[in-house]
Amino acid sequence: MLKSTLVLVTSFVVLSLAVVGGSFAQSGSRPSGTPTQETADTKKPAAAVAPKVVAITFYADWCPGCKELKPKLEAVMATAGEQPALFVKLDQTDKKSRQSEFLLASLGLGELWKEHAGRTGYTLLVDSKTKKVVATFQASQTIESMKAALQAAVKA
């Protein structure tokens, strides 16, 4: 009796492990540290591409020019698609915050902060290599002129 119970328990344990192992393998999971196998279906992501142009919007909630510029800028951004342009909004609503200053410095554009800090209602297009301002978007401009300026800056 003891022998048949032991055989039955052993069979149950082996069967349970086989079922658990099978469902684990089917889930696509693998134990941590297990090396992956490259297959023909596996694609490696492409290397990150740096933008040619950085569009920096100097913004504040209380700024009427910002409110007028916002929908135009959103229209330009929607059509930018795959263009190598980075759109950055520096929110200067809280004048005590230094986040905008830190962001520009981290982008290598800290010099722009000295000239433009505290001003709002416009967007600068900056060549990412030369760090020079190549165009400015104002609320008074048309969407088409902004798109043209972005195209010219990207192609330059």
C-alpha positions in Angstrom: 0.0 0.0 0.0 2.8 2.4 0.9 4.6 1.6 -2.3 1.6 2.2 -4.5 0.9 5.5 -2.7 4.5 6.6 -3.2 4.3 5.7 -6.9 1.0 7.6 -7.2 2.4 10.7 -5.4 5.6 10.6 -7.5 3.6 10.3 -10.7 1.4 13.3 -9.6 4.4 15.4 -8.9 6.1 14.6 -12.2 2.8 15.3 -14.1 2.4 18.6 -12.3 5.9 19.7 -13.1 5.4 18.8 -16.7 2.2 20.8 -17.0 3.7 23.8 -15.2 6.8 23.6 -17.3 4.8 23.4 -20.5 2.7 26.4 -19.7 5.8 28.3 -18.7 7.4 27.6 -22.0 4.3 28.5 -23.9 4.0 31.9 -22.1 7.1 33.1 -23.9 8.8 33.8 -20.5 12.2 32.6 -19.7 14.1 32.4 -16.5 16.1 35.5 -15.6 19.6 35.6 -17.0 18.8 33.1 -19.8 20.5 34.3 -23.0 18.2 35.1 -25.9 18.6 33.5 -29.3 18.7 35.7 -32.3 16.2 34.7 -35.0 15.5 36.0 -38.4 12.3 37.7 -37.0 14.3 39.5 -34.3 15.1 43.1 -35.3 17.4 45.3 -33.4 16.3 48.9 -32.9 18.1 51.5 -35.0 20.5 53.8 -33.3 19.0 57.1 -32.0 19.2 60.0 -34.4 20.0 63.5 -33.1 17.7 66.2 -34.3 18.9 68.8 -36.8 16.7 71.5 -35.3 15.5 72.2 -31.8 12.3 74.2 -31.6 12.2 75.9 -28.2 8.9 77.5 -27.1 9.1 80.0 -24.3 5.7 79.6 -22.7 3.6 80.7 -19.7 0.0 80.0 -18.8 -0.7 83.7 -18.3 0.8 84.8 -21.7 -1.8 85.8 -24.3 0.8 85.4 -27.2 1.4 81.8 -26.0 -2.3 81.0 -26.1 -2.5 82.3 -29.7 0.7 80.5 -30.8 -0.2 77.2 -29.2 -2.7 75.9 -31.8 -0.5 77.0 -34.7 2.5 75.3 -33.2 0.5 72.1 -32.6 -0.5 72.2 -36.3 3.2 72.5 -37.3 4.2 69.7 -34.9 1.4 67.4 -36.3 2.9 67.7 -39.8 6.5 67.5 -38.8 6.3 63.7 -38.8 9.6 62.1 -39.3 11.6 65.3 -39.6 14.6 65.5 -37.4 13.2 68.2 -35.2 12.9 68.2 -31.4 10.0 70.3 -29.9 10.7 71.6 -26.4 8.3 73.7 -24.3 9.9 75.8 -21.6 7.1 76.5 -19.1 7.9 79.7 -17.3 4.6 80.0 -15.5 6.4 79.5 -12.2 9.1 82.2 -12.2 10.9 80.6 -9.3 11.4 77.3 -11.0 14.8 76.7 -12.6 13.6 73.6 -14.7 13.7 75.5 -18.0 17.2 76.8 -17.3 18.4 73.3 -16.5 16.7 71.8 -19.6 18.4 74.3 -21.9 21.7 73.8 -20.2 21.4 70.0 -20.6 20.7 70.5 -24.4 23.9 72.5 -24.7 21.8 75.7 -25.2 22.5 77.4 -21.9 23.5 80.7 -23.6 20.0 81.1 -24.9 18.7 81.2 -21.3 20.7 84.4 -20.6 19.1 86.2 -23.5 15.5 84.8 -23.4 14.8 84.0 -19.7 11.5 85.4 -18.5 10.3 86.3 -22.0 7.4 84.3 -23.5 5.1 83.9 -26.5 7.5 82.7 -29.2 9.4 79.7 -30.4 13.0 79.7 -31.5 14.3 77.2 -34.1 17.9 76.4 -33.2 20.4 74.5 -35.4 21.5 71.7 -33.1 25.1 71.7 -34.4 25.9 75.4 -34.5 23.6 76.3 -31.6 22.5 79.4 -33.6 18.9 80.6 -33.9 17.8 80.1 -37.5 14.2 81.2 -37.2 11.6 82.5 -34.8 7.9 81.6 -34.7 5.5 84.4 -33.5 1.8 84.2 -32.9 1.3 86.7 -35.8 2.8 84.2 -38.3 0.7 81.8 -40.4 1.0 78.1 -40.0 2.3 77.8 -43.6 5.1 80.2 -43.0 6.1 78.3 -39.8 6.1 75.0 -41.7 8.2 76.5 -44.4 10.7 77.9 -41.9 10.9 74.4 -40.2 11.5 72.7 -43.6 14.2 75.2 -44.5 15.9 74.8 -41.1 15.9 71.0 -41.4 17.3 71.0 -44.9 20.1 73.5 -44.1 
